[in-house]
Amino acid sequence: MEEKFKARLVHAQKNEITEHFVYAHLAPKIKNAHNRMVLERMAKDELRHYQILKSFTKQEVTPVWWKVNWYALLARTVGLAFVLRLMEKGERLTSAVYLRLSTSLPEAKQLMEDEKFHEQKVLDLLKEEKLEYAGSVVLGLNDALVELSGALAGLTLALQNTTSIAVIGLITGVVAALSMASSGYLSSKEDAKLRTGKNPFKSAVYTGIAYIITVLILVTPYFLFSNVFLALGVMLVLSILIILSYTFYISVAKNLSLKQRFLEMAAISLVVALIGFLVGWALSSAFSINA
């Protein structure tokens, strides 16, 4: 066996045992019986994959413990579905190794079938609150980004005082967050009457929290910098980073296209910010506002 290919096999073997320990570590902590069963199944599969590769490499390898701890932390913070999707995307890199190995080791075909099953079937069965309420979070993020980025851009030229802009933006944002959460509650309540769906209160909480967090991030540059245009530039950069972060999360967790969702959200936010900037300039000129 050529050394380069053997090294790739050992790397794949290390990945399998690492993922076994990730799944085995997470499974007992999952309250949802369905999700726990999925993880237990995947842990057994990964251990079996490790044993198959070990019979070929004749080497014993240890898991990458920092990865085990990192994925465990991610699962607690951003959700189980996101972590599993992220791990399965990494496993695609070993598919070429398994394909080559299948010519000399029949068991390798089962490895490929298992990975395909994990990707196409098992992960699609995952039921998780964080994903069920993703729509509520998107609603809060979208509205906060579009409304507040536009408002802050307009206030930047109209007032030209960072402290005043920050305070007005914060007040506007908090009130808008409460309004959006209330609307989300009423909307979800109506949906619940038609079908068994999301909890209206939880939906409102997710929407409101997403909105307020976004507001706090966007107004922060105006508290930190005295130059209004520097604060505006940083605010717009933060808007793009928020959009990129959340679209990456959704694209991984729900197996969707990152590029299309990111460009769509970014374009809407920037266009509204530009319109707000022009409105602020027009009003400042028309009324000779000088704060």
Buried (B, 14 or more C-beta within 10 A) or exposed (E): EEEEEBEBBBBBBBBBBBBBBBBBBBBEEBEBEEBBBBBBBBBEBBBBBBEBBBEBBEEEBEBBEEBBEEBBEBBEEBBBBBBBBBBBEEBEEBBEBBEBBBEEBEBBBBBBEBBEBBBEEBBEEBEBBBBBBBBBBBBBBBBBBBBBBBBBBBBBBBBBBBEBBBBBBBEBBBEBBBEBBEBBBEBBBEBBEEEEBBBBEBBBBBBBBBBBBBBBBBBBBBBEBEEBEBBBBBBBEBBBEBBBEBBBBBBBBBBEEBEEBBEEBBEBBBEBBBEBBEBBBEBBEEEEEEE
